[in-house]
């Protein structure tokens, strides 16, 4: 099969996405398709490809400049402050693992039960996991109470890091990041945001939100070339041992085994040859999105999301999963179950008979997804819901025709 531009009435040029014409991709939340901007940037750089930070030749100098320009572009796009580090990683999971390794000794990590595994598993000693609230305001109150309790009666103030998703990868529901950041500030805690699902759908500005750290994946942001990014305050990152030990992370290595001076800044955690193509691709998409009408893109996506959710609500056996309620703000992600039907079998049928790609399972958020399935059974009164869910997700290039095709295929299940 050949690749072609997927039809999209809402975007043009650099923000067109690549796709296979006879396939309907409704699995953006797992990995978004490649934007034309990313593909063009990589194609243009390939003839020049050489080592970064390693040589005096024209090719190496060209690539070093491209890499550092990508760092600046990505940092600017996400509102990095002058003293923030912009560190290229493999993905959001890698970025949060890096941050977990950089925490000062004794740091208490606080998060919620609705997180992706990437924001549950990396933290040393395990995080304080707050129960899922019923609505965004409840999240703010719960965090305020938890941080107050942590600080109450302490004879010293060990570091505290709050870490939370920007938008759920299961339900698409958005979290009140600015309000949570205000609570963290009031209790002298820092806050990190997993923006893997939010960044592809809405502007994210680390300075405007007043958060300390931001983690993003390129493969969810239409730049599937293996790069992610951790952006945030440099003091913890400069004080921590390098995430990887190796070339590029040092300013001096002597003969004695202990005679090592590690670099400061992003290079401290970017040992080895960096992913130049991934960084440049991510920066190209950031540039394209910065030049786009994000409000118009958001409105178009919300109309398509409404059509999807309304269509699912009309199916007699479909039950949507949600934590905050059906009216909560959300991005283009919907998880649901069909009573009496195995989700994996439905997903396989959609792929085989209708060329529709959706996700089935627990979406690397097992505790959260299982809780939502239990709640969906109680809410709907159905005791025949499957043990896993289906997820349809949309973005740039998604069309009304694709959503309607999915709804028709679900309605025709025999």
PyMOL commands that set and color helices and strands:
alter all, ss='L'
color gray80, all
select helices_A, chain A and resi 13-15+36-46+58-77+92-102+117-119+136-151+177-186+206-209+218-220+234-239+266-269+276-290+294-313+343-354+366-380+400-411
alter helices_A, ss='H'
color red, helices_A
select strands_A, chain A and resi 3-5+18-20+24-25+84-89+108-112+128-130+160-165+190-194+213-217+228-233+250-253+260-262+318-320+333-338+356-357+359-361+389-393
alter strands_A, ss='S'
color yellow, strands_A
deselect
rebuild
show_as cartoon
